[in-house]
Amino acid sequence: MTDLLFHVADATEWEAARAVGRYERSTRGLSLADVGFVHLSTAEQWPGVLERFYDDHDGELVLLTVDPSRLSAPVRWEAPHPESDELFPHLYGPLDVAAVTAAGPLRS
């Protein structure tokens, strides 16, 4: 099996996505249409994403666990900026709700 991927999501946005079968948020405050891809992380990366980008988030957050073999859009591993050596998985299309194997609460 391919290693699982992760995405930190606002719980309200995730619930809305479940109703339509696809999640189209790239990251906090930005849509797939705004950015062109959905930000994903590895098991080692998501805690840093949570700390850097959601530390001041007031709402409920969930950690989406994604099975890459269930995705209908391609994943590309890319650096977040030219000076970075770390690669992050970017999903170039909507995140299929069926690809999410778990959605667990993080912190409020």
Secondary structure, DSSP 8 states (H G I E B T S, - for coil): ----EEEEEEHHHHHHHHHHTEE-EEETTEEHHHHSSEE-B-TTTHHHHHHHHHTT--S-EEEEEE-GGG-SS-EEEE-SSTT----EEEESS-EEGGGEEEEEE---
